Amino acid sequence: MSAPRGSRSNTLIAVPLALSFFAIGVALYGGNRGAQVQGPREIAAVSDDALWLVVDDEVLVLDAAGAVKSRFSTDSFGFANSFSTITRMPEGRVLLSVRGIADWPVVEAATGKVLKRIGPGSEEGKRAIDRTYHLAVGPSGDIAMATSGDHSVLLLDAEGRQKARSPDGLFRFANSVWHSDEGWWVADTNNHKLRLLDAATLAPKAEIALERGLDPAIWTGQARPHPAGSEERFATLARMQDGMIVGRVVDVDRSGKERVHYRLGDGAEPGALMWWRGHLLVVDSRRFSLDAYRPDGSAAGKFGDAEVQAALEGRLAQKRAWKFANQGGIGFALVALVVALWMYRRSRSAAAREAGTVRAEAIAGSPAGERFERLQFSGNAREYFRIWIVNLLFTLLTLGIYSAWAKVRKKRYFYGNTTLQGDSFDYFGSPRAILRGRILALAVFVIYAFTGQLWPASNFLFWALAALFLPWLVVRALRFNANNSAWRGLRFDFGATTKQAAWFYLRMLAGVVFSLGAALPWFMARQRAFVMSNHAFGTSRLECEIPARAYFGIYIRGGLLLFALSIPFGVMLGIMAGKAPALGKFAWIGIFLPLALLYAAYAIAYAYIQARTANLAWNGTHGPGLKFSCTLSADKLAKLYLGNLLAAACSAGLLIPWAVVRTLRYRCENLAVIFEGETAHQANPALGRVGATGEELGNLFNVDFGI
């Protein structure tokens, strides 16, 4: 016995969808592993004839010529990550640090043996440890912490006890620091200065304003004293572009003027710098290389023996392999997702054609006296634009008072242009009643806002009262809207009482809370059925039956659709993050494009849920002598929403009336009433006047009443 066609189709769609999720997992794993491969991070002299080069979680011990003498892992010092700083100390010792860890091992340079551990003892020093990128040690063993984002320098003694702090407001991102006979020199990145601080008190003694030319790389990163120490060759700086990734390396004189430009090449990412035996060594974080440069700025080639080069090339190969896994996984996931969506659309189109054929046959073969009548909307964007712009202008001029009349004008236009069997709907809402409701709602909001500021604990009391009054709010809002709507002179009604609503919401909300939110689709289905089942046309009450299981399926598929469509958001975010430094003043594009993709994904998933739940609700609603047929297409509604968003964004909101009209027209065209015979509907003599307070409170606090 063969499987049903729908079952076979769903199985086929599941294959590329499963492959897409698998590829996403590969991409995430590859991206995570690739991010851990940083390559060469730091290089420093630990003695007069030895260097330490940190490559991820490994330390290469080099001799004066760059040959590898030994290796050891950062794990041997108790660190899972590579070092942030390697600082030479007196008596053949080395101070190591990792950003974010307030536990610095002091090791013997010759053997790598840990002698002791120190760290900042003050609370201020411990708080700043997450933003401390650079340390320096003076001849007496004092330690200077440049706290970067804390915009200060802290001075500690050899045991980590705080001795001094730089004055507040002096720095805007305190970066590299080094000790000289004059005191502590610190790079003030955002002020474009080198500052000299007193060796004992950190009081400012002098400053050098750095030259700011036309080159976009003006932000000071790493800074080192020039071995010449002259007026013309004072310091060597890495000057970075926005984002502090791509940059250049220059020598500056005592006046801050750039004297020598080192030929790093385009797109270089200078990391650690140091002078070693007449050459400048530069770690290029992009190329995973350690390059040497002569004092005149010319390149002297790679530094290090074949073992060093093999270690760096091996890390670069790992980085590229994981990048390929990341990007290949993303690309494969996108292709598989497109295939799955194409197959799904074909399946839905075939199902829609079948359903259309069945529906047409059902209508053609419907019993005698049964009539299929669609709603018609005859409004147009030009007419509604005039109403919309006048409403907006008068609302602004009257500080919101006219908004009540604006609401009535808008509803009367939409109702009057919506017809069923040639007769339009009517709206009888009173602007004054709406204004009174809005004033009361605004007063409640003002009380809530002010008491929340003066007495924050009152927010809990307010929301407790809001939960208590929620049933009354729902009933009043729905009854006001129903009682003021009519067709052929017969008004609608909402018959539920506050007591019935309270018992309903108490049970439903308890189920959602106890299920930790898992029962939310069940609540949404029951709420919609409750609202629609309590509406009536005159005295003819409607009945609505919505299977909660179908709602669960809709929300699960909608969530999966949102997740799948969010993949381009993640891809674009990753691409833009890498391109941000090159974008410069157009870096906002890197934020806008990913968010636009995410918003589009949300609009498509929202359209799917809206179309499916609306069809389910209306097709399950019936009353005396009538029932409903709703045929909204998720694809068409998604295209409608995306077009509306694009039009509204590109027109600065002026095409909102056009978007509203086309959406309402599509909804009306896909909603029909099936009349069964001739049923007499009578007016409800018990209808009374209902205030608009409930509806306006719901609008103000964004409460969805579920219809």
C-alpha positions in Angstrom: 0.0 0.0 0.0 1.6 3.3 -1.1 2.0 6.2 1.2 -0.2 9.3 0.8 1.1 11.9 -1.5 1.4 14.5 1.2 3.4 12.1 3.4 5.9 11.4 0.6 6.3 15.1 -0.1 7.0 15.9 3.5 9.6 13.1 3.7 11.4 14.5 0.6 11.3 18.0 2.0 12.8 16.7 5.3 15.9 15.4 3.6 17.4 18.8 2.4 16.1 20.4 5.6 18.0 17.9 7.7 21.1 18.4 5.6 20.8 22.1 6.0 20.7 21.8 9.8 23.7 19.4 9.7 25.6 21.9 7.6 24.7 24.7 10.1 26.2 22.5 12.8 29.4 22.1 10.8 29.5 25.8 10.1 29.1 26.7 13.8 31.7 24.2 14.9 34.1 25.4 12.2 33.5 29.0 13.1 34.1 28.3 16.8 37.3 26.3 16.1 38.5 28.9 13.7 38.0 31.7 16.2 40.3 29.8 18.6 43.2 29.8 16.1 44.7 33.3 16.5 48.2 32.5 15.4 51.1 34.6 16.7 50.0 36.8 19.5 52.9 38.2 21.4 56.7 38.4 21.2 59.0 39.7 23.9 62.7 39.5 25.0 63.0 37.5 28.3 66.8 37.9 28.4 69.6 39.5 26.4 69.8 36.4 24.1 66.3 34.8 24.2 62.8 35.6 22.9 59.5 34.1 23.6 57.0 33.9 20.8 53.4 33.0 21.7 51.5 31.1 19.1 48.0 30.3 20.4 48.4 27.9 23.3 52.1 27.3 22.6 55.3 29.3 23.5 58.3 29.0 21.2 61.6 29.9 23.0 63.9 31.4 20.4 67.6 32.3 20.5 69.0 35.6 19.3 69.0 34.5 15.7 65.4 33.2 15.8 66.1 29.5 16.1 63.8 27.4 18.2 65.5 26.2 21.4 62.5 24.7 23.1 58.7 24.7 23.3 56.1 24.6 26.1 52.4 24.9 26.5 50.5 27.8 28.2 48.8 25.0 30.2 52.0 24.6 32.1 51.4 28.0 33.6 47.7 27.3 34.4 46.3 29.2 31.4 44.0 27.7 28.8 44.4 30.7 26.5 47.5 32.4 25.1 49.2 35.2 27.0 48.2 38.8 26.6 51.5 40.2 27.8 55.0 38.9 28.4 56.9 41.4 30.5 60.6 41.2 31.4 61.4 41.8 35.1 64.6 42.3 37.0 66.8 39.3 38.1 66.0 37.1 35.0 62.3 36.8 35.7 59.2 37.2 33.4 55.7 38.3 34.3 52.9 36.7 32.3 49.3 37.7 32.1 46.1 36.8 30.3 43.3 39.4 30.0 40.5 38.8 32.4 42.6 36.7 34.9 43.9 38.4 38.0 46.5 35.7 38.6 49.9 36.5 37.1 52.7 33.9 37.3 56.2 35.2 37.7 58.5 32.6 36.0 62.2 32.0 35.6 63.2 33.1 32.1 65.8 30.4 31.7 63.7 27.4 32.7 60.1 28.5 32.5 59.6 27.5 36.2 56.8 29.3 38.0 58.4 31.1 41.0 55.2 32.7 42.4 51.9 34.3 41.5 50.8 37.9 42.0 47.9 40.0 40.9 46.2 43.3 41.6 45.3 43.4 45.3 42.9 46.4 45.1 39.2 46.1 44.2 39.8 48.7 41.5 42.6 46.6 40.0 40.5 43.5 40.0 37.6 45.3 38.3 39.9 46.6 35.6 41.5 43.2 34.8 39.0 42.4 32.0 40.2 45.6 30.2 43.9 45.4 30.9 45.8 44.7 27.7 49.3 46.0 28.6 51.6 45.8 31.6 55.1 47.2 32.1 57.7 46.6 34.9 60.1 49.2 36.2 63.6 48.6 37.5 62.4 48.5 41.1 59.8 45.8 40.3 56.8 48.2 40.2 54.1 47.2 37.7 52.1 49.7 35.6 48.6 48.5 34.4 47.2 50.4 31.3 43.5 49.6 31.8 42.4 50.6 28.3 38.6 50.9 28.6 38.8 52.1 32.2 40.8 55.1 30.9 43.4 55.0 33.6 46.8 53.7 34.7 47.3 51.9 38.0 50.7 51.5 39.7 51.3 48.3 41.7 54.3 47.2 43.8 56.1 44.0 43.1 53.5 42.1 45.2 50.4 43.6 43.5 49.5 46.2 46.1 48.2 49.4 44.5 50.4 52.5 45.0 49.0 55.1 42.7 46.4 55.9 40.1 46.4 58.4 37.2 44.1 61.4 37.5 40.5 61.0 36.3 39.7 62.3 32.9 43.3 62.3 31.7 43.1 59.3 29.3 40.6 58.2 26.6 41.7 54.6 26.3 45.0 54.0 28.0 46.9 51.6 25.8 50.6 50.6 25.6 52.9 51.5 28.5 56.7 51.4 29.0 59.2 52.6 31.6 62.0 55.1 30.9 64.4 57.1 33.0 61.8 60.0 32.8 58.9 57.9 34.1 56.0 55.9 32.6 55.1 56.6 28.9 51.6 55.7 28.0 49.7 55.7 24.6 46.5 57.7 24.9 44.7 56.2 21.9 41.6 58.3 21.5 43.3 61.6 22.4 46.2 60.8 19.9 48.9 61.5 22.4 51.8 59.9 24.3 51.7 60.9 27.9 54.6 60.9 30.4 53.6 60.1 34.0 55.6 60.4 37.2 57.3 57.1 38.1 56.1 57.2 41.7 52.8 59.1 41.7 51.5 58.8 38.1 51.0 62.6 38.0 51.2 63.9 34.4 54.6 65.4 33.5 54.5 65.9 29.7 52.7 65.0 26.6 53.3 64.5 22.9 50.5 65.3 20.4 50.8 62.8 17.6 50.5 63.9 14.0 47.1 63.2 12.4 47.5 63.2 8.6 45.1 62.1 5.8 45.7 58.4 6.4 42.7 56.7 8.1 45.0 54.8 10.4 45.4 57.3 13.2 44.6 55.4 16.4 47.6 54.3 18.4 47.7 50.6 19.3 51.1 49.0 20.3 53.8 51.5 21.2 57.4 50.8 21.9 60.5 53.1 22.7 62.8 53.4 19.8 66.3 52.1 20.6 67.9 55.3 19.3 66.0 57.3 21.9 66.7 60.5 20.1 64.7 63.6 19.3 64.2 62.4 15.7 63.5 58.7 16.5 61.7 58.7 19.8 59.0 55.9 19.6 57.7 53.2 17.3 53.9 53.0 17.0 51.2 50.8 15.4 48.6 53.3 14.1 45.3 51.6 13.4 42.2 52.2 11.4 38.7 52.2 12.9 38.2 48.8 14.5 41.8 48.5 15.6 42.6 45.6 13.2 44.2 47.0 10.0 47.0 49.4 10.4 50.5 50.6 9.8 53.8 51.1 11.8 55.7 54.3 12.0 58.5 56.0 14.0 57.7 59.4 15.5 59.9 62.1 16.9 59.6 64.1 20.1 57.2 66.5 18.5 54.8 63.7 17.4 55.7 64.0 13.7 55.9 60.7 11.7 59.5 60.1 10.5 59.7 56.6 9.2 57.0 54.4 7.6 57.6 50.7 7.7 56.6 48.8 4.5 54.2 46.3 5.9 52.0 46.0 2.8 48.3 46.5 2.2 45.9 45.1 4.7 48.5 44.4 7.3 47.3 43.7 10.8 50.2 44.7 13.1 50.0 43.1 16.5 53.0 42.8 18.8 56.1 45.0 18.1 59.6 44.9 19.5 63.1 46.1 18.7 65.7 43.3 18.6 69.3 43.8 17.7 68.8 46.6 15.3 65.7 45.3 13.6 62.0 45.9 14.3 60.0 42.7 14.7 56.3 42.9 13.8 53.7 40.2 14.3 51.2 40.3 11.4 48.0 38.8 12.7 46.5 38.6 9.2 49.3 36.7 7.5 50.4 34.7 10.6 53.9 36.0 10.1 56.8 37.4 12.1 58.6 39.9 9.9 61.8 41.9 10.4 62.3 45.5 9.2 65.4 47.7 9.0 65.5 51.1 10.7 64.9 52.8 7.4 61.5 51.0 7.1 62.5 48.5 4.4 61.7 44.8 4.9 64.4 42.4 6.0 62.5 39.2 5.5 61.0 36.7 7.8 62.4 36.3 11.3 62.9 32.8 12.7 64.2 29.5 11.5 62.3 26.8 9.4 60.7 25.5 12.6 59.2 28.9 13.4 57.9 29.3 9.8 56.5 25.8 9.8 54.7 26.4 13.1 53.1 29.7 11.8 52.2 28.2 8.4 50.6 25.2 10.2 48.4 27.5 12.3 47.5 29.5 9.2 46.5 26.3 7.4 44.3 25.3 10.4 42.7 28.7 10.3 41.9 28.4 6.6 40.6 24.9 7.0 38.2 25.9 9.7 37.2 29.0 7.8 36.5 26.7 4.8 34.4 24.5 7.0 32.5 27.5 8.3 31.9 29.2 5.0 31.3 25.9 3.1 28.8 24.8 5.8 27.0 28.1 5.5 26.9 27.9 1.7 25.7 24.3 1.7 23.1 25.1 4.3 21.8 28.0 2.2 21.6 25.8 -0.9 19.9 22.9 1.0 17.5 25.5 2.5 16.6 26.9 -0.9 16.0 23.4 -2.2 13.8 22.6 0.8 11.8 25.9 0.4 11.4 25.2 -3.4 10.1 21.7 -2.7 7.8 23.0 0.0 6.4 25.7 -2.3 5.8 23.1 -5.1 4.1 20.9 -2.6 1.9 23.7 -1.2 1.1 24.9 -4.8 0.0 21.4 -5.7 -2.0 21.1 -2.5 -3.6 24.5 -3.1 -4.6 23.5 -6.6 -6.1 20.3 -5.3 -7.9 22.2 -2.5 -9.1 24.8 -5.1 -10.5 22.1 -7.3 -12.2 20.3 -4.3 -13.5 23.7 -3.1 -14.8 24.6 -6.5 -16.5 21.2 -6.8 -17.9 21.6 -3.4 -19.3 25.0 -4.2 -20.7 23.8 -7.5 -22.2 20.8 -5.9 -23.4 22.6 -2.7 -27.0 22.0 -1.6 -29.7 24.1 -3.0 -30.1 27.5 -1.2 -26.4 27.6 -0.1 -24.6 30.8 -1.3 -20.9 31.5 -1.4 -20.3 35.2 -0.9 -16.9 36.9 -0.7 -16.2 40.1 1.1 -15.3 43.0 -1.2 -13.1 46.0 -0.4 -13.5 49.0 -2.8 -11.2 51.5 -1.0 -8.1 52.8 -2.7 -4.7 54.2 -1.5 -5.3 57.7 -2.9 -8.6 58.2 -0.9 -7.2 56.7 2.3 -3.9 58.7 2.0 -6.0 62.0 2.2 -7.7 60.7 5.4 -4.4 59.4 6.8 -2.4 62.5 6.3 -5.1 64.8 7.6 -5.5 62.5 10.7 -1.7 62.6 11.3 -1.5 66.4 10.8 -4.4 67.2 13.1 -3.3 64.7 15.7 0.1 66.4 15.9 -1.4 69.9 16.0 -3.8 69.0 18.8 -1.1 67.1 20.8 -3.0 63.8 20.3 -6.6 65.0 21.1 -7.8 64.6 17.5 -6.6 61.0 17.5 -10.0 59.8 18.7 -11.7 61.5 15.7 -8.9 60.1 13.5 -9.7 56.6 14.7 -13.4 56.9 13.9 -12.7 58.4 10.5 -10.3 55.6 9.6 -12.7 52.9 10.8 -15.7 54.4 9.0 -13.7 54.5 5.8 -12.7 50.9 6.0 -16.1 49.7 7.2 -17.9 51.7 4.5 -15.7 50.3 1.7 -16.1 46.7 2.8 -19.2 45.0 1.4 -20.9 41.7 1.7 -23.7 40.9 -0.8 -23.5 44.5 -2.0 -24.2 46.0 1.5 -21.4 47.8 3.4 -20.6 47.6 7.1 -21.1 50.5 9.5 -19.1 51.8 12.4 -20.9 53.8 15.1 -18.1 54.5 17.6 -18.3 57.9 19.3 -15.1 60.0 19.1 -15.9 61.6 22.5 -16.3 58.1 24.1 -12.9 57.1 22.6 -11.3 60.4 23.8 -12.6 59.8 27.3 -11.2 56.3 27.3 -7.9 57.5 26.0 -7.6 60.2 28.7 -8.4 57.6 31.4 -5.9 55.2 29.8 -3.2 57.9 29.7 -3.9 58.8 33.3 -3.3 55.2 34.3 -0.1 55.1 32.3 1.2 58.3 33.8 0.5 57.0 37.3 2.2 53.8 36.5 5.3 55.6 35.1 5.7 58.1 37.9 5.1 55.7 40.8 7.4 53.2 39.1 10.2 55.8 39.2 9.5 57.0 42.7 8.7 53.6 44.2 10.1 50.8 41.9 8.4 48.1 44.0 5.0 49.5 43.0 5.5 48.0 39.5 4.7 44.5 41.0 1.5 45.9 42.5 0.5 47.5 39.2 1.0 44.3 37.2 -0.9 42.4 39.9 -3.8 44.8 39.5 -3.5 44.6 35.7 -3.7 40.8 35.9 -6.8 41.2 38.1 -8.5 43.6 35.8 -7.5 41.8 32.5 -10.8 39.9 32.1 -12.8 43.1 32.5 -10.4 44.9 30.1 -10.9 42.1 27.5 -14.6 42.0 27.8 -15.1 45.8 27.6 -12.8 46.3 24.7 -14.3 43.5 22.6 -17.9 44.5 23.5 -17.2 48.2 22.6 -15.8 47.2 19.2 -18.6 44.7 18.4 -21.5 46.9 19.6 -20.3 49.7 17.3 -20.1 47.5 14.2 -23.1 46.7 12.1 -24.1 45.2 8.8 -27.5 45.9 7.2 -28.4 47.9 10.3 -27.9 44.9 12.6 -25.3 45.3 15.2 -22.8 42.7 16.4 -22.3 41.8 20.1 -19.8 40.2 22.4 -21.7 38.2 25.0 -19.1 36.9 27.4 -19.2 38.2 31.0 -16.3 39.3 33.1 -16.7 36.3 35.3 -16.5 33.9 32.3 -13.5 35.7 31.0 -11.8 35.6 34.4 -12.3 31.8 34.8 -11.1 31.3 31.2 -7.9 33.3 31.6 -7.1 31.9 35.0 -7.1 28.4 33.7 -5.3 29.2 30.4 -2.5 31.3 32.0 -2.0 28.8 34.7 -1.4 26.2 32.1 1.1 28.4 30.3 3.0 29.2 33.5 3.1 25.6 34.7 4.3 24.4 31.3 7.1 27.0 31.3 5.6 28.5 28.1 5.4 25.3 26.2 1.6 25.5 26.2 1.5 29.0 24.6 0.1 27.7 21.2 -2.6 25.9 23.1 -3.4 29.1 24.9 -3.5 31.1 21.7 -5.9 28.6 20.1 -8.2 28.5 23.1 -8.2 32.3 23.4 -9.1 32.8 19.8 -11.9 30.2 20.0 -13.2 31.9 23.2 -13.2 35.3 21.6 -14.9 34.3 18.3 -17.4 31.9 20.0 -18.7 34.8 22.1 -19.4 37.1 19.2 -22.9 37.3 17.8 -24.6 38.9 14.8 -27.7 40.4 16.5 -28.9 37.5 18.6 -27.3 34.8 16.4 -24.2 33.6 18.3 -21.2 32.2 16.5 -19.4 29.0 17.4 -15.7 28.3 16.9 -13.7 25.1 17.1 -10.0 25.2 16.7 -7.9 22.1 17.2 -5.0 23.0 19.5 -2.8 20.3 18.0 -2.9 22.1 14.6 -1.8 25.4 16.4 1.2 23.6 17.9 2.2 22.4 14.4 1.8 25.9 13.0 3.9 27.5 15.6 6.6 24.8 15.5 6.9 25.1 11.7 6.9 28.9 12.0 9.7 28.7 14.5 11.7 26.4 12.3 11.1 28.7 9.3 12.3 31.7 11.3 15.4 29.8 12.4 16.2 28.6 8.8 15.6 32.1 7.3 17.8 33.6 10.0 20.9 31.8 8.6 21.5 34.6 6.0 21.4 37.0 9.0 24.2 35.2 10.7 26.2 34.9 7.4 25.8 38.6 6.7 26.7 39.5 10.3 29.9 37.5 10.1 30.8 39.1 6.7 30.1 42.6 7.9 32.0 42.1 11.1 35.1 41.3 9.1 34.5 44.2 6.7 33.7 46.8 9.4 37.3 48.2 9.6 37.4 48.7 5.8 33.9 50.3 5.7 35.0 53.3 7.9 32.3 55.9 8.2 29.9 53.5 6.3 30.2 50.9 9.1 26.5 51.4 9.8 25.9 49.3 6.7 27.3 46.4 8.6 24.5 46.8 11.2 21.7 47.7 8.8 22.0 44.9 6.3 22.0 42.0 8.8 19.1 43.5 10.7 17.2 44.0 7.4 17.7 40.3 6.7 16.6 39.3 10.2 13.5 41.6 9.9 12.6 40.0 6.6 12.9 36.5 8.1 10.6 37.6 10.9 8.1 39.0 8.5 8.0 35.8 6.5 7.6 33.6 9.6 5.0 36.0 10.9 3.0 35.9 7.6 3.1 32.1 7.7 1.7 31.9 11.3 -0.9 34.6 10.5 -2.2 32.9 7.3 -2.3 29.4 8.8 -4.0 30.5 12.1 -6.5 32.8 10.4 -7.5 30.0 8.0 -7.8 27.6 10.9 -9.9 30.0 13.0 -12.3 31.2 10.3 -12.8 27.8 8.7 -13.8 26.4 12.1 -16.3 29.2 12.8 -20.0 28.9 12.1 -23.4 30.2 13.2 -27.1 29.9 12.5 -27.4 29.7 8.7 -23.8 30.6 7.9 -20.2 29.5 8.0 -16.9 30.9 6.9 -14.2 30.1 4.4 -10.7 31.6 4.6 -8.1 30.9 2.0 -5.1 33.1 2.9 -1.8 32.0 1.3 1.3 32.2 3.4 3.5 32.8 0.3 1.3 35.7 -0.9 0.9 37.2 2.5 4.7 37.1 3.0 5.3 38.8 -0.3 2.7 41.4 0.7 4.4 42.1 4.1 7.9 42.3 2.5 6.6 44.7 -0.2 4.9 46.8 2.5 8.0 47.0 4.6 10.2 48.0 1.6 7.7 50.6 0.4 7.2 52.1 3.8 11.0 52.3 4.4 11.9 53.7 1.0 9.1 56.4 1.2 9.8 57.5 4.8 6.4 56.1 5.8 4.4 58.0 3.1 3.3 54.7 1.5 1.8 53.3 4.7 -1.7 54.0 3.4 -1.0 52.1 0.2 0.4 49.2 2.3 -2.7 49.1 4.6 -5.2 49.2 1.7 -3.5 46.4 -0.3 -3.3 44.2 2.8 -6.9 44.7 3.7 -8.0 44.1 0.1 -6.1 40.8 0.0 -7.6 39.7 3.4 -11.2 40.5 2.2 -10.7 38.7 -1.1 -9.8 35.5 0.8 -12.6 35.6 3.3 -16.1 34.4 2.3 -19.4 33.7 4.1 -21.4 30.7 3.1 -25.1 31.3 3.7 -27.3 28.2 4.2 -30.8 28.9 3.2 -32.7 31.9 4.5 -32.1 32.6 8.2 -33.7 35.5 9.9 -31.2 37.3 12.2 -32.8 39.5 14.9 -31.4 42.6 16.7 -30.4 42.1 20.3 -32.6 44.4 22.4 -30.2 44.0 25.4 -27.4 46.0 23.8 -26.3 48.9 25.9 -23.8 51.6 25.7 -20.2 50.5 26.5 -17.3 52.9 27.2 -14.1 52.8 25.2 -11.8 52.6 28.3 -11.1 48.9 27.9 -10.1 49.2 24.3 -7.9 52.2 24.8 -6.1 50.7 27.8 -5.5 47.6 25.6 -4.1 49.8 22.8 -1.9 51.8 25.2 -0.4 48.7 26.8 -0.2 46.7 23.6 -2.6 43.9 24.7 -3.7 41.5 21.9 -7.3 40.5 22.4 -7.1 37.6 20.0 -9.3 38.3 17.0 
